[in-house]
Amino acid sequence: MDLDRARERLATKREEIEAESRLSSEARNVVELDQQAVGRLSRMDAMQQQAMAEAQERSRKHDLARIDMAHRRIADGEYGYCVECDAEIPDGRLAIDPMAERCINCA
């Protein structure tokens, strides 16, 4: 397993997540009540879109925490091994999800 390549994949993933977060920051803003500009249904739609954007942001924060945990596993020499059964996680799985902490059987 190439740990430098793993670090590179994790850094790329972090950059992607942070860029998505910056792009969606406006969608997470509070929906203001403006009876002149937005009707009731439009406001409800805007509030639903805001809730979805907030849920996506929570998911991104969870992924950032998973990246931090992957860096800790690299430092501890445990990266690439399942946290449940200690089996080696295939490189193909880590290429798709560099934060993976479980093998296919345990996932």
Backbone as ProteinMPNN parsed JSONL, in Angstrom:
{"seq_chain_A": "MDLDRARERLATKREEIEAESRLSSEARNVVELDQQAVGRLSRMDAMQQQAMAEAQERSRKHDLARIDMAHRRIADGEYGYCVECDAEIPDGRLAIDPMAERCINCA", "coords_chain_A": {"N_chain_A": [[0.845, -1.183, 0.0], [0.554, 2.183, -0.856], [1.316, 4.762, 1.023], [1.821, 7.467, 0.618], [0.351, 7.975, -1.673], [-2.162, 7.504, -0.608], [-2.362, 9.614, 1.242], [-2.381, 11.71, -0.574], [-4.791, 11.214, -1.951], [-6.594, 11.58, 0.148], [-6.153, 14.294, 0.72], [-7.027, 15.437, -1.678], [-9.717, 14.698, -1.617], [-10.532, 16.119, 0.674], [-10.202, 18.764, -0.257], [-12.152, 18.797, -2.295], [-14.509, 18.449, -0.788], [-14.455, 20.737, 0.874], [-14.637, 22.719, -1.087], [-17.2, 22.205, -2.142], [-18.666, 22.817, 0.112], [-18.196, 25.567, 0.405], [-19.445, 26.486, -1.946], [-22.104, 25.886, -1.459], [-22.849, 27.459, 0.63], [-24.535, 29.71, 0.542], [-27.028, 28.586, 0.067], [-27.654, 27.556, 2.506], [-28.351, 29.645, 4.085], [-30.527, 31.545, 6.249], [-33.959, 31.503, 5.547], [-35.676, 34.26, 4.647], [-38.661, 35.972, 5.559], [-40.589, 37.417, 3.243], [-43.25, 38.796, 2.246], [-43.972, 40.178, -0.025], [-42.251, 39.417, -2.079], [-42.041, 36.652, -2.043], [-44.193, 33.999, -2.207], [-46.304, 31.883, -0.12], [-46.005, 29.114, -0.787], [-43.652, 29.207, -2.269], [-41.882, 30.038, -0.315], [-41.988, 27.874, 1.433], [-40.865, 25.935, -0.209], [-38.311, 27.03, -0.478], [-37.469, 26.805, 2.159], [-37.405, 24.035, 2.414], [-35.377, 23.424, 0.588], [-33.283, 24.695, 1.904], [-33.114, 23.104, 4.207], [-32.321, 20.706, 3.047], [-29.815, 21.457, 2.06], [-28.518, 21.967, 4.467], [-28.474, 19.386, 5.545], [-26.807, 18.132, 3.71], [-24.476, 19.523, 4.273], [-23.957, 18.641, 6.882], [-23.333, 16.003, 6.283], [-21.017, 16.413, 4.779], [-19.336, 17.435, 6.801], [-19.149, 15.195, 8.395], [-17.739, 13.531, 6.647], [-15.333, 14.967, 6.551], [-14.451, 14.538, 9.156], [-14.049, 11.793, 8.973], [-11.904, 11.793, 7.211], [-9.937, 12.955, 8.832], [-9.744, 10.897, 10.744], [-8.736, 8.876, 9.106], [-6.212, 9.918, 8.538], [-5.129, 9.727, 11.105], [-5.083, 6.947, 11.373], [-3.186, 6.355, 9.434], [-0.917, 7.539, 10.579], [-0.71, 5.933, 12.832], [-0.091, 3.535, 11.726], [-2.136, 1.876, 10.972], [-3.719, 2.215, 8.791], [-5.609, 1.089, 6.036], [-6.321, -1.322, 6.976], [-8.967, -3.281, 8.218], [-11.061, -2.03, 10.77], [-12.611, -3.682, 12.247], [-12.184, -6.516, 11.73], [-9.519, -6.665, 11.148], [-8.588, -7.349, 8.647], [-6.921, -6.834, 5.516], [-7.754, -3.986, 3.658], [-8.769, -3.842, 0.352], [-6.823, -2.225, -2.234], [-8.306, -1.144, -4.34], [-10.776, -0.548, -3.186], [-9.983, 1.415, -1.38], [-9.114, 3.296, -3.19], [-11.473, 4.211, -4.266], [-12.887, 5.035, -1.988], [-11.087, 6.674, 0.049], [-11.289, 7.012, 2.76], [-12.23, 4.74, 3.865], [-12.794, 2.45, 6.459], [-13.468, -0.076, 6.987], [-13.494, -3.456, 5.79], [-15.005, -5.021, 2.905], [-16.618, -7.161, 3.787], [-17.165, -6.528, 6.46], [-18.31, -4.083, 6.259]], "CA_chain_A": [[0.0, 0.0, 0.0], [1.318, 3.413, -1.0], [0.768, 5.74, 1.969], [1.875, 8.803, 0.012], [-0.813, 8.051, -2.568], [-3.333, 7.604, 0.276], [-2.399, 10.994, 1.741], [-2.762, 12.541, -1.709], [-6.227, 11.008, -2.178], [-7.305, 12.212, 1.266], [-6.052, 15.746, 0.532], [-7.904, 15.777, -2.795], [-11.088, 14.557, -1.134], [-10.779, 17.252, 1.57], [-10.367, 19.953, -1.097], [-13.454, 18.697, -2.955], [-15.554, 18.66, 0.214], [-14.425, 22.133, 1.28], [-15.139, 23.52, -2.209], [-18.651, 22.025, -2.161], [-19.209, 23.543, 1.261], [-18.179, 26.998, 0.081], [-20.438, 26.752, -2.987], [-23.477, 25.73, -0.969], [-23.068, 28.261, 1.839], [-25.684, 30.597, 0.356], [-28.256, 27.787, 0.153], [-27.908, 27.247, 3.913], [-28.752, 30.868, 4.781], [-31.892, 31.597, 6.767], [-34.965, 31.958, 4.587], [-36.363, 35.438, 5.181], [-40.072, 36.133, 5.224], [-40.85, 38.613, 2.448], [-44.552, 38.524, 1.668], [-44.091, 40.81, -1.332], [-41.448, 38.75, -3.1], [-42.12, 35.195, -1.996], [-45.462, 33.475, -1.731], [-46.195, 30.858, 0.917], [-45.452, 27.878, -1.336], [-42.259, 29.463, -2.634], [-41.111, 30.079, 0.93], [-41.884, 26.495, 1.924], [-39.896, 25.285, -1.084], [-36.996, 27.56, -0.101], [-37.107, 26.226, 3.458], [-37.052, 22.641, 2.166], [-34.054, 23.44, -0.039], [-32.335, 25.047, 2.965], [-32.952, 21.912, 5.053], [-31.52, 19.735, 2.298], [-28.445, 21.976, 2.029], [-27.955, 21.76, 5.808], [-28.212, 17.953, 5.676], [-25.607, 17.858, 2.918], [-23.338, 20.085, 5.004], [-23.656, 17.697, 7.978], [-22.667, 14.861, 5.656], [-19.649, 16.844, 4.449], [-18.573, 17.523, 8.056], [-18.882, 13.804, 8.783], [-16.657, 13.06, 5.778], [-14.087, 15.602, 6.997], [-14.024, 13.811, 10.355], [-13.527, 10.499, 8.507], [-10.572, 12.062, 6.654], [-9.043, 13.118, 9.987], [-9.52, 9.569, 11.324], [-7.86, 8.145, 8.188], [-4.852, 10.429, 8.78], [-4.665, 9.128, 12.367], [-4.758, 5.54, 11.12], [-1.909, 6.354, 8.714], [0.129, 7.835, 11.573], [-0.604, 4.796, 13.75], [0.253, 2.324, 10.983], [-3.32, 1.025, 10.883], [-4.476, 2.542, 7.587], [-5.699, 0.011, 5.057], [-6.749, -2.54, 7.662], [-10.32, -3.174, 8.755], [-11.098, -1.764, 12.209], [-13.372, -4.743, 12.905], [-11.597, -7.862, 11.641], [-8.092, -6.482, 10.896], [-8.229, -7.792, 7.296], [-6.449, -5.753, 4.664], [-8.766, -3.411, 2.765], [-8.173, -3.811, -0.995], [-6.457, -0.909, -2.758], [-9.402, -0.651, -5.168], [-11.776, 0.056, -2.293], [-9.396, 2.651, -0.85], [-9.046, 4.264, -4.286], [-12.819, 4.773, -4.39], [-13.194, 5.697, -0.717], [-9.836, 6.659, 0.821], [-11.584, 7.071, 4.188], [-12.815, 3.461, 4.283], [-12.169, 1.872, 7.641], [-13.91, -1.459, 7.104], [-13.446, -4.253, 4.575], [-16.34, -5.242, 2.318], [-17.395, -8.089, 4.618], [-17.582, -5.875, 7.713], [-19.093, -2.884, 5.941]], "C_chain_A": [[0.888, 1.244, 0.0], [0.687, 4.498, -0.123], [0.822, 7.167, 1.427], [0.683, 9.016, -0.914], [-2.102, 8.191, -1.736], [-3.466, 9.028, 0.816], [-2.859, 11.956, 0.646], [-4.265, 12.43, -1.987], [-7.054, 11.688, -1.083], [-7.289, 13.729, 1.126], [-6.976, 16.203, -0.591], [-9.36, 15.725, -2.365], [-11.456, 15.721, -0.215], [-11.02, 18.532, 0.766], [-11.729, 19.958, -1.785], [-14.583, 19.021, -1.978], [-15.607, 20.124, 0.631], [-14.938, 23.052, 0.179], [-16.66, 23.411, -2.298], [-19.306, 22.815, -1.032], [-19.256, 25.038, 0.992], [-19.271, 27.339, -0.94], [-21.866, 26.707, -2.459], [-23.778, 26.604, 0.243], [-24.289, 29.168, 1.714], [-27.006, 29.835, 0.504], [-28.627, 27.465, 1.599], [-28.33, 28.477, 4.715], [-30.208, 30.787, 5.224], [-32.825, 32.142, 5.699], [-35.761, 33.086, 5.24], [-37.813, 35.46, 4.721], [-40.252, 37.466, 4.512], [-42.137, 38.364, 1.681], [-44.698, 39.114, 0.268], [-43.398, 39.997, -2.419], [-41.687, 37.239, -3.157], [-43.472, 34.784, -1.447], [-45.235, 32.357, -0.737], [-45.562, 29.572, 0.383], [-43.98, 28.039, -1.726], [-41.376, 29.468, -1.396], [-40.947, 28.673, 1.498], [-40.873, 25.709, 1.097], [-38.48, 25.734, -0.725], [-36.533, 26.969, 1.229], [-36.712, 24.754, 3.303], [-35.662, 22.554, 1.534], [-32.973, 23.783, 0.988], [-32.07, 23.835, 3.849], [-32.111, 20.857, 4.349], [-30.059, 20.173, 2.244], [-27.766, 21.778, 3.386], [-27.629, 20.285, 6.037], [-26.96, 17.561, 4.886], [-24.356, 18.38, 3.623], [-22.953, 19.189, 6.186], [-22.924, 16.476, 7.443], [-21.225, 15.203, 5.293], [-18.78, 16.92, 5.702], [-18.228, 16.125, 8.569], [-17.738, 13.241, 7.945], [-15.32, 13.694, 6.156], [-13.557, 14.927, 8.257], [-13.455, 12.447, 9.975], [-12.134, 10.662, 7.896], [-9.561, 12.215, 7.784], [-8.73, 11.764, 10.63], [-8.6, 8.739, 10.429], [-6.417, 8.608, 8.363], [-4.279, 9.853, 10.087], [-4.285, 7.666, 12.179], [-3.458, 5.426, 10.343], [-0.773, 6.553, 9.708], [0.359, 6.656, 12.52], [-0.222, 3.499, 13.059], [-0.911, 1.36, 10.819], [-4.148, 1.284, 9.628], [-4.448, 1.364, 6.617], [-6.081, -1.324, 5.666], [-8.098, -2.29, 8.319], [-10.275, -2.982, 10.268], [-11.851, -2.849, 12.967], [-12.636, -6.077, 12.919], [-10.103, -7.844, 11.354], [-7.642, -7.031, 9.54], [-7.759, -6.586, 6.493], [-7.575, -5.295, 3.742], [-8.121, -3.301, 1.383], [-7.906, -2.384, -1.475], [-7.575, -0.309, -3.61], [-10.471, 0.029, -4.334], [-11.259, 1.38, -1.747], [-9.265, 3.719, -1.934], [-10.394, 4.959, -4.455], [-13.183, 5.587, -3.155], [-11.949, 5.658, 0.166], [-10.057, 6.732, 2.335], [-12.107, 5.751, 4.723], [-12.049, 2.883, 5.455], [-12.584, 0.415, 7.862], [-13.769, -2.154, 5.749], [-14.881, -4.455, 4.077], [-17.199, -6.116, 3.214], [-17.931, -7.424, 5.873], [-18.43, -4.63, 7.459], [-20.538, -3.266, 5.806]], "O_chain_A": [[1.85, 1.335, 0.763], [-0.34, 5.078, -0.477], [-0.042, 7.984, 1.745], [0.082, 10.091, -0.94], [-3.018, 8.914, -2.125], [-4.565, 9.582, 0.842], [-3.622, 12.888, 0.9], [-4.93, 13.437, -2.231], [-8.087, 12.295, -1.363], [-8.299, 14.384, 1.384], [-7.635, 17.236, -0.473], [-10.147, 16.608, -2.709], [-12.561, 16.255, -0.305], [-11.936, 19.296, 1.073], [-12.388, 20.995, -1.853], [-15.5, 19.776, -2.304], [-16.692, 20.697, 0.731], [-15.598, 24.051, 0.463], [-17.339, 24.416, -2.509], [-20.372, 23.406, -1.21], [-20.243, 25.701, 1.313], [-19.942, 28.362, -0.813], [-22.739, 27.415, -2.961], [-24.858, 26.497, 0.823], [-25.005, 29.371, 2.695], [-27.987, 30.382, 1.008], [-29.778, 27.138, 1.889], [-28.635, 28.363, 5.902], [-31.01, 30.055, 4.644], [-32.512, 33.127, 5.03], [-36.431, 32.887, 6.253], [-38.136, 35.014, 3.62], [-40.084, 38.525, 5.118], [-42.118, 37.788, 0.593], [-45.471, 38.599, -0.541], [-43.893, 39.898, -3.542], [-41.545, 36.627, -4.216], [-43.849, 35.182, -0.345], [-44.1, 31.926, -0.531], [-44.682, 29.002, 1.028], [-43.171, 27.13, -1.538], [-40.254, 28.961, -1.424], [-39.874, 28.325, 1.991], [-40.112, 24.909, 1.639], [-37.559, 24.919, -0.674], [-35.353, 26.668, 1.406], [-35.798, 24.279, 3.977], [-34.862, 21.698, 1.911], [-31.876, 23.226, 0.947], [-30.922, 23.568, 4.203], [-31.287, 20.192, 4.976], [-29.161, 19.342, 2.371], [-26.578, 21.458, 3.447], [-26.614, 19.967, 6.658], [-26.155, 16.753, 5.348], [-23.301, 17.748, 3.572], [-21.768, 18.997, 6.461], [-21.998, 15.973, 8.081], [-20.321, 14.388, 5.475], [-17.617, 16.517, 5.674], [-17.145, 15.905, 9.111], [-16.865, 12.551, 8.471], [-14.284, 13.033, 6.091], [-12.346, 14.761, 8.41], [-12.487, 11.989, 10.582], [-11.282, 9.785, 8.041], [-8.457, 11.675, 7.711], [-7.589, 11.508, 11.016], [-7.772, 7.98, 10.932], [-5.497, 7.79, 8.342], [-3.093, 9.533, 10.163], [-3.298, 7.194, 12.744], [-2.693, 4.488, 10.568], [0.217, 5.821, 9.683], [1.484, 6.411, 12.955], [-0.046, 2.474, 13.717], [-0.711, 0.173, 10.559], [-5.174, 0.636, 9.424], [-3.413, 0.731, 6.407], [-6.157, -2.336, 4.97], [-8.339, -1.231, 8.898], [-9.542, -3.682, 10.967], [-11.748, -2.936, 14.191], [-12.476, -6.698, 13.97], [-9.475, -8.903, 11.319], [-6.442, -7.167, 9.302], [-8.158, -5.454, 6.766], [-8.26, -6.111, 3.125], [-7.041, -2.726, 1.254], [-8.658, -1.459, -1.167], [-7.771, 0.907, -3.603], [-11.012, 1.062, -4.729], [-12.006, 2.355, -1.66], [-9.3, 4.913, -1.636], [-10.451, 6.152, -4.752], [-13.72, 6.69, -3.261], [-11.768, 4.72, 0.943], [-9.118, 6.536, 3.107], [-12.401, 5.643, 5.913], [-10.819, 2.831, 5.451], [-12.12, -0.242, 8.793], [-13.906, -1.527, 4.699], [-15.842, -4.097, 4.758], [-18.387, -5.843, 3.386], [-19.042, -7.728, 6.305], [-19.172, -4.181, 8.332], [-21.382, -2.41, 5.539]]}, "name": "protein", "num_of_chains": 1, "seq": "MDLDRARERLATKREEIEAESRLSSEARNVVELDQQAVGRLSRMDAMQQQAMAEAQERSRKHDLARIDMAHRRIADGEYGYCVECDAEIPDGRLAIDPMAERCINCA"}
